[in-house]
Amino acid sequence: MNEKVLESYIRQYIRSQKVNEITFAWQGGEPTLLGVGYFKKVVQLQKTYADGKTINNTFQTNAVLIDIEWAEFFALNKFLVGVSIDGPSEIHDKYRVLKGGQPTFNKVLRGIKILKKHGVDFNTLTCVSKANEDEPLKVYHFLKEIGSGFIQFIPIVERLAREVGENDLKLVSPNYHKEAVVTEWSVDSLKYGKFLSAVFDEWVRKDVGKYYVQIFDIALEAWVGQRPSLCVFSDVCGNAMAMEHNGDLYSCDHYVYPENKLGSILTDLLQTMVNSGKQIRFGIDKKIMLPQYCRNCKYLFACNGECPKHRFTKTPDGEEELNYLCQGYKYFFNHIDAATTFMANELKNQRPPANVMKWMNIRSKN
């Protein structure tokens, strides 16, 4: 973002929120390419417009360019850094390569070591794809070994058009209705469910309260009767908008297409765009378009049809809008039901959910 766009965004973002603590999320492309100086400017603008509010920053990076200067900046300004890493080298380097095809694993690991040395808080984002869908415990053990206490798993699901479209683009948008096929690198639905289940089995016996896996925490929210805080599992969406470098605002970072543009930070008020009828409809459509098959599902309370961008398959009776990952999520939610119910009951009775580890170990002996 140029200075005009950046200042307008920071000023409006802070002023539009009637809370005392605000979080900025910096991602998209690779933000370290902008250099430390750019984010020093960001922090200064945040201080200028903070008006007594506490400002937090999260920063998603592939960590390839992380050096001492970056680490010192993150530590000084208390940035929470998310590092994208998909597992050990043979897994990570399958798809995460440089433009010339060179591997990046060693560069990423070096970046993580620098962050740890300087006391920077970090978590990891792991894409689950064809490269690692059969290696859940190898991936989980690796993430623990490198010191990740907070772990996110993201399913990779992309489609290719049968015929090349405009500008020779083959990857299709979520709204694409012509014939398309799931890419060879996308995760298999059932294997994704089994991947999560295998990690859960180890976590629920050894690591509750020691390591935090996002999807397990979100599931526990649902089991205690709370609305899932992660947008993909919420009944409606629309609170995870994306702003491009030129100030254009879009409904979601999965929907950065002309039909989903809400306006520009340079000509429209951020609050007006966020609360527009167009954006409200976008969020509510997630619930309205849910097929009856999902509405009748035992795990609707936890899944809510997941992300609309994955809803391109049909139900057994031919209804549209079924999520590609449905089979995997059903397997996963059924698998964790008993243990998560136990943890939910512990929370409701003001006892630590980590008691589940003892319960699971006693159960396995009987």
Salt bridges, closest charged atoms under 4 A:
GLU3 OE2 - LYS41 NZ 3.64
ASP86 OD2 - ARG96 NE 2.82
GLU90 OE2 - LYS138 NZ 3.42
GLU133 OE2 - LYS130 NZ 3.27
GLU133 OE2 - LYS191 NZ 3.64
ASP134 OD1 - LYS191 NZ 3.39
GLU179 OE2 - ARG162 NE 3.23
ASP201 OD1 - HIS335 NE2 2.70
GLU202 OE2 - HIS141 NE2 2.71
GLU202 OE2 - LYS206 NZ 3.81
ASP207 OD2 - LYS144 NZ 2.83
ASP235 OD1 - ARG227 NH2 2.91
ASP235 OD2 - LYS287 NZ 3.74
ASP248 OD2 - LYS261 NZ 3.50
ASP253 OD1 - HIS254 NE2 3.81
GLU306 OE1 - HIS310 ND1 2.76
GLU320 OE2 - LYS314 NZ 3.77
ASP337 OD2 - LYS298 NZ 3.67
GLU346 OE2 - ARG351 NH2 2.96
